[in-house]
Amino acid sequence: MRPVRTVLAGALLGALTLAGCGQSTTTASQSGSASPSTAAPAPGFPVTVEAGNGPVTIGARPERIVSLSPTATETLFAVGAGSQVVAVDDQSNHPAEAPRTDLSGFKPNAEAVIAHKPDLVVLANDTDGIVAELTEVGVPVLLEPAAAKLDEAYDQITDLGAATGNAAGAEQVVAGMKKKIEQAVAAAPGDAKLTYYHELDTTPYSVTSSTFIGQVYALFGLTNIADKAPDLAGGYPKLSAEFVAKADPDLIFLADTKCCGQSRDTLAERPGWSKLSAVTGDRVVPLDDDVASRWGPRVADLAQQVGEAVRKAAAE
Amino acid sequence: MTGPSRRAGTAGAQSRAPDPAATEGEAPSRPPGGQEAAPADPGAPGGPGSPGSGRTPEPGGLRDPGSPRRAAGLRPGPLLLALGALLAALTVGLLAGAAGIAPRQAVLQLIDWLPLLTADAGLTPVEQSLLLELRLPRVLLAAAVGGLLAIAGAAYQGVFRNPLADPYLLGAAAGAGLTTTAAIVFLAGDDVSLVIPAAAFAGAVGGVLLAYTLGNVAGRGGGTATLVLAGVAVSSFLTAGQTFVQQLGVDELERIYAWMLGDVGGGWEKLALAAPYAAVSVGVLLLHGRVLDVLSVGDDEATGLGLNAARARLAVLLAASLATAAAVAVSGLIGFVGIVVPHVVRRLAGGSYRVVLPLSLLGGAAFLVLADVIARTVLAPAELPIGVVTAFVGAPFFVAVLRMTRGEGA
C-alpha cells in the first residue's frame, strides 16, 4: 500500500492531527522505551508505550500480533517480531513472508480482526472508530500514524520493539538506518544546488518539503520545485504540468513506477515534457512506490538511492 | 406526461403512413433538417438551405402560437456576442498559466507560429513546447468539452422537457465512472493514459444504451418519464458497481477521484480522440433545433405537425449521448456546465432550441475555458480540479443571471 495516497484520499485525518499525535509520541515514547531497553531484555513486561492513541500498556509479550499497516508490518519483521505476527493487511506486501490476509487497513472490520484472536493490533489509521472497538473488547491497540519526520519514524520503530519484546532489535534497526542515511548524505555533495520533482502519480500529484519524504530529500540539500505551491494546496499539491516543464528540475523521482508504469520513456512521451533536461540528460530516478510512501526501515534504502542520484547529477 | 407520450407511440405509427417522405429521410446519421417544416410549409422539404441549422429565415413562424419567442431564429447579435465571449476566453486561457510566461511573450510566440509571420518572443525551446503542446491544446480541449457538455445538456432538457435534465441523466457518468475505475484498479501497474479515454467512452455509451433499453422494456412507446426513471435506476446500479470496484483498489483512490473531478489537460492527443465524435454529434444536434422546438409543444402536437416524436427523440438522444461520451472520455466527470449553461442562454437569448443549441455550444466552451483558467491559476503552481471550479464559480453566476432576468421566465 501507499499510505501517503490513502491518507491523502481519506482527508478525515488532517495533517495537523497527524503531526500533533506524532509529536506527543516523540517526547513521551523516548522516556517510555528507555526503561525496557535498559532493563532486562527478555521479560520487560508489562510495558507502557506512548502511541497515537495515548499510553498503551501491554501486560505480556504479544504472540498474536495483527498489523493493519504496511509500514508497521515492515518494522515488526525488521526488529525481529516476525514470528509473533499472525496476520497482516492486504496491502502489507513486504517482506514476502508476512502472513498476508484479506484484512483491510483502509476499511477495517473489527470482527474480522478479532477473529484472528490478536493480543496486539498495530494500525496507522483510526478509521470508523476501529481503535475504540478493539480497545472495548480488551485488545491492546497501537496507533502508529504516518510519520511527519524521520525522528518520528525512529520512535515508532523503537515503540514497536518495546511493545513486542524486541527492544534490542529495534535499537539495532534504528542505529543501522541512521548510519546508512548519514553515509549517504556524507557521500553526496551538499552544495550541488540541484532542484527536484517527486511524482506521486501522473495527474501529476507531487509532495512538498513539509512531507516526510520531502524531508528525506532536504537532507541532501535538494530544492523541491513543488514548494512554490501555496500552503493552501497542502503537502501533496496537484501540480500544473506546465509548471513542471517550466521549472525544468535537475532530478525527477518517480514514485509511480508500480501503480502507473511510469518511466523516463513515458515522461518523454508526455506533451511538453520531452525536452526536460532530466529526461534528455537521463536524470529520471525510478523509485519503488511502496518504499517512497512508507516510513519504515526501508527509508534508509531510499535515502541511499537519492544520494546516489545526487552524486551522479552533481558529477556531470 | 405518461398519457400523451404513451399515445404518441401509436399516433406516431399512424403518422408514418401519410408521410412516407419524412420517414425515409430520417436516419440518425442524417438528421431531418428541413423535414419538420413540412406541415407548415409544404414547399419546404428538400428545399435549398432548409437544413441550415436554424439560421435561415423561419418559414413556419406561425406554427406554435403558444410560444411567440420560439418563432425567432438565431439573430446575429447574440451569436456575435457569444463568439466574442469565446474568443476572449480563449485569449485569456492562452495567456494565463502556471509557467509564468509573460503575456507579451506568449502573444509574440503565437504570432510567430502563424504562417508568413515571424516574431521573436525570446522563449526557450522548453517554453515553446510548453505553449504548443500543453497550453494551446488544453485551452482548446476545455472549449470542446464545455461546448459538448452544454449542447448535450440543452438537448437532454429539450428531449425530456425537464429543466433539471443534464448530460449525465441517462447513466453516462455512472457508466464511465464504473469502467474507468475498473481500468484504473485492474490495470494498476500499467500506463493507462490511453486506456482511460476508451474505457470512459465505452462506459458512457454503455450506460446510456442500458438505460434506454431498460426504459423501452419498462414502458413501450418511448415515454420520457419512464426513460428518466430508467436512467436513475441504471445510474444507481452502475455507481454501486463503481464503489465496489473502488473498494477493491483503495490504493488507487486518489487517481479515481482525480479523474472524476475532471481534467482538461493531456495535449493534442486527447483533442484528436474527441474530435470526430464531437463533430458528428454537434452537427446532428445543431440540425435538430427545430425538432426540439416542435417536441417542446408536446408529442400530440408534434405528431399533428407530422413529426415522428419517438424517432426524433431517439436521434437527438443518440447525438447528445455521443457528445457526452466524447467529453467524458477526455475530461472525466465535469458537472454543472451541462445543466446551467443552457439555462443561462435561455434567459439571455430566448427559448427556441434553434437559439439555445448553438449558443450553449459557444457559451459552454467559453465558460469551461475560463473555469480552467481559474483552476490552474488560483493556487498556481498547484491546480484545483476543474469540477470544483465549475460549480463553485458557476453557481453564484447562475443565481446572478436568474436574478437579473427575474420575471422573464424561460
Interface residues (C-beta under 8 A of the other chain):
Chain A: M1 R2 R5 T6 L8 A9 G10 Q91 S104 F106 K107 L200 D201 T202 T203 Y205 I225 A226 K228 A229 P230 L232 A233 P237 K238 L239 S240 A241 E242 F243 A245 K246 A247 D248 K258 C259 C260 G261 Q262 T266 R270 P271 G272 S274 K275 L276
Chain B: G97 A98 A99 G100 I101 P125 V126 E127 S129 L130 L132 E133 L134 R135 P137 A188 G189 D190 D191 V192 S193 Q247 V250 D251 E252 L253 E254 R255 Y257 A258 D263 G265 G266 G267 W268 E269 R376 L379 A380 P381 A382 E383 L384 P385
